[in-house]
Amino acid sequence: MDTSGADSRVRPRRALFGGAFNPLHNGHIALAEEIERRLGLSDVVFVPTGHPPHKDPPGVSCEERLRMVELAIAGRPGWSVSDIECRLPGPSLTARTLERLALPSPPFFVMGEDAFADFLEWGGPETILSLSHLVVVTRPGAEGARARGTLLRVLSFAGSLLTDREVPALDDLRSGKAEEWVAALPAFATTIRLLAIDSLELSSTRLRSDIASGKPETWAHLLPGPVKSYIVEKGLYLKKI
């Protein structure tokens, strides 16, 4: 659904899919496949987080997580992985990453509903809004009220004339009343898009704990085969994280 004045002619063909990927699992792959299909993408770029500014450092290096992504997506046309956050020093900031990538046109930038709820507390939200088209993926169990509050603030911040009544409740997307909603962000010449996707819900924290248990039957089927083999070969996650 699009009643926002967003211009379909600026629809990107590339999406950046960021995350710790600690480890990359089948849920990440299924989500990327669905986003690729729904948005008609030609390029999906995975961007492993280097050093999250508001979380403890991952127990596995950025280079190892990058390698897991490389193994999982090998041979998929249009899928790639960027090492930019592994190379940049200091905390990983999305605004800085987008600036350093210096892409010729703003890509889609994919984030989950829970992450979006705190978006305005991120460093440089105005830079992110000017250098990307946000895609917010809704999911069952997320805190829709907080994310909608952030959405209303982003729209106001970006000069949108949409009223509260014209902005959907995120629960409406999850319930099937709508699958997609997009709005123009006039101040930045970009857009924000809500996508309802029934993705495979997997917890990376639970996966790491299961791997540490030493019982592959509880976790091996939840990972792409090459990722499982890499974890076993390198002895990753043997200490609980």
C-alpha positions, 0 to 999 in steps of 0.5 A, a space after each residue: 500500500 502506498 498513499 504517501 507520494 513516494 516515487 516508485 521510480 527511485 526504487 533501489 535494486 540493491 539492499 544492505 542487510 546488516 547484522 552480527 551474523 553470530 552465527 549466520 543461520 537459516 533464518 537470515 537466509 530465509 529473510 534475505 530470500 524473501 526481501 529479495 523477492 518482495 523488493 525485486 532486488 538484483 543485489 543483496 549485500 550482507 554487512 557483518 557488524 564489526 564492533 557494536 557500540 551498545 553491546 558487548 563485543 561478539 565472542 567470534 571475530 568479525 573476520 570469522 563471521 564474515 567467512 561464515 557469510 561467504 560460505 553460506 551465500 557462495 554461488 548465489 547470483 547477486 548476493 555478496 558480503 562487505 568487509 567494510 565494518 571489519 576494516 573500520 576501526 572503533 565502534 560500528 556506526 551505520 551512518 559512517 558505514 554508509 558514508 564510507 561505502 559512497 554508493 552512487 545512489 541510496 540502497 535499501 537498508 534493512 533492519 528489524 522492527 526492534 532495532 528500528 524502535 531505537 533508531 533515533 538514538 543511533 549516531 547520525 540518523 539524518 545521515 542514514 535517512 539521506 543515504 538509504 531507503 529504510 526497510 523495517 521488517 515487522 515480526 511477531 512478538 515485536 514491540 509495535 507501539 514503540 516502533 510506531 512511535 519512532 516511525 511517527 517521529 521519523 516522518 515528522 523529522 523528514 518533513 512528511 505531511 502524513 497524519 497519525 491516522 494515515 500511518 498504520 499500526 504495525 500490528 495491522 501489517 502482522 495481522 495480514 491487513 497489509 503486507 507493505 507500506 511505504 512513505 516518502 521522506 521529503 527532507 532526504 529524498 528517500 523513503 521508509 518502507 514497512 514489510 510484514 514477513 513471516 520469517 523463520 524465528 531463530 535466536 542466535 543466542 540460543 544457537 550459540 548455547 546449543 553449539 556450546 553444549 556439544 550436541 550437534 543434533 540440537 543445532 546443525 539443521 538450523 545452519 547452512 551446511 558450510 557454516 556448520 562445517 566451519 564452526 566444527 572445524 574452527 571449534 567456535 562457540 565451545 565456550 558459552 557466550 
